């Protein structure tokens, strides 16, 4: 990962923390901020397809959120940012081509945003909140987190594809698709003709 990519991911992580701390939409639906939140996270992951780019964004956002006093969990609010980034990295490593198609990125976004809900549960358990209170309403929250996470990830892929058409992002894939590899590249470790 280059310094330019680290700076881009750090800025997107700061945008996540800034968005969550500044903009409050009162839709009365749990997880509704995931549309914008997962769009930013997905855009960063697609623009820097490194193995730890989601974790870096989540860590920066989590540290900024913890230091700025966001959330009721105190410093444990960082988990709500780190878990989705780590999950996005793990899912992208398990299925690299999945982040290039809408059903795949929707699945990744839904699972990553669900881990944000799981982090809230873990934070509540660590803080000693009775588990009955934590489980109350969890099914509704799980459904809305899934839907908003999937929608946000699809929005992030849509924005990335539009930015890529303008030439703002030049994608350098970790693993090139089999159709794009020319015969002259087959024996080399690093081929610049792709």
N, C-alpha and C positions, 0 to 999 in steps of 0.2 A: 504494500500500500504506500503510495507516494504522499508527500507532505500536502500536496494540493487536495488529494482525496480525503486525508484526515481532517483538513480544515473544512472541506465541504460537509463531511459527516458531522463534525462538531457544530457547525452552523445550523444544520438541520436538527440536530439534537437540541440546540438552544431554542430553535423555533418550536419544537414540541413542548418544551417547558414553558415558553412564553405564551403559546396558544392556550395551554391548559390553565395557566395562571391568570390570564388576562380576559379571555373571551368566555362569557358564561351565557349559553343559550338555555333558556328554561323550557325545554320540550317535555319535561316530566317523564322521560324515558331513560332508564339506566343504560349507560354505554353509548349515548348518542354522539358524544364527542369523538367516537372512534372513526366516524366518517372522515373527518379532517386528519385526525391523529394517525390512522393507519395509511392514509394517502401520503402523508409526509414520510412516514417510516418506509413505505414501499418505494417511493420515489428515490429515497436515499439508497436503499438496498439495490435497486436496479441500476442506479447511476454509478455505484461503486460496488461491483459484484464480488468483493473480497470475502474471505471466510469469516471475518469478525466485524463487518461493517454495521450490521444491525445491533450487535452488542455494544459497539462504540457509541452509536447514536443513543441507544437506551441508557447507557451509563452516563453520558453527558447530560441527557435530559433528567435522569434520576437524581444526579448530584445537584443540578440547578434547582430542581423541585424541592429537594430536601433542604438545601441551604436557604431557599426563599420562603420556606414555611408553608408550602402547599399541602393540602390534605390534612386529615385528622390523625394520620398514623405517625406523624413526626418524621424521623429519619427513615422509617420503614417505607415511606412513600416512594423511595428510590426503587424498591422491588417492582412496583407497578409499571415502571419504565424499563427496567433491565430485563424482566421476564419476557415481554413481547419481542424485544430485540434479539435476545438469545434464541427464542423459539423460531423467529424468522430465519436466523442463520442456520439452525439445525434442519428446518424443513427445506430450505434452499439447497443445503448440502446433500440431503437425502434424495431430492428430486430437482436437479438443476434446471431442467426444461419446464418445470411446472410454473415457474415465475414469469414465463413469457406468454402464457395463454390465460385467458380470463377465468376458466374454471379452476385452474391450478392456483392462480394468485388469490382467487376468492377463498379457496380452501385454506391457503396459508394465512391470509388475513383474518379469517374467522378463528382459526386455532390460536394465532398469536394474540388476538384481542381477548379471547377466552382466558389466556394465561394472565392477563391483566386482572380479570375478575378473580382468578385463583390466587394471585398475589395479594389482593385485598383480603381474601379469606385467611391466607397464611399470616398476614400482618395482624389481623384480628385475633387469631389464635395466640400469636406471640404476645400480644398486649393483654391477653387474659379475658377477652370478651366471651361471654357464654356462647357456646356453639349453637344453641337453639336460636339465638338472635342472628347469628351469621347465616344460618341455613334458611331462615325465613325470607321468602321472596327470591330465593336463589334460582328457581326454575325460570321465572320471567326474566330475570337479569341475564341468565345464560342465553336465552333465545335472542334477546335484543343485542347483547354483545356479539353474538355470532353474526346476526344480520348486518349490524353496523360495521363490524370488522371486515366482512366480505365486501360490502359496498365501498368502504374506504380503500381497500386494496385494489379493487377494480378501478376506482377513480385514479389512484396512483399510477397504475399501469397505463391508463388512458392518457394521463398527462405526460408520462414518460415517452410514450409512443409519439405524441405530438411534438414534444421537445426534440426528440431524435430526428424527426422529419425536418425540422428547421436547421439541424446541424449543431445544435447547442451541446448535445451529448453524442459522442461517438462511442458506440458500444464495443468494448473489447471483451468478448465472452471468455469465461474461465475454461469452458469445454466447448469447442466449436462443434456445431451440428455436423453430422457425417456428410451431408450433401455439400457443405461449403468447403471442405478440405480438398485442395487440388492434389493431383498426383505428385507434383514436385515437392509437396510438404510432407509426404507420408513418412519418411525416414528421419526427419529432423526433430529435435527436442523443442526448438523455438523457431517457428516459421513466421515471417513477417508478410507473407503474401496473402494471408487470409483476409 
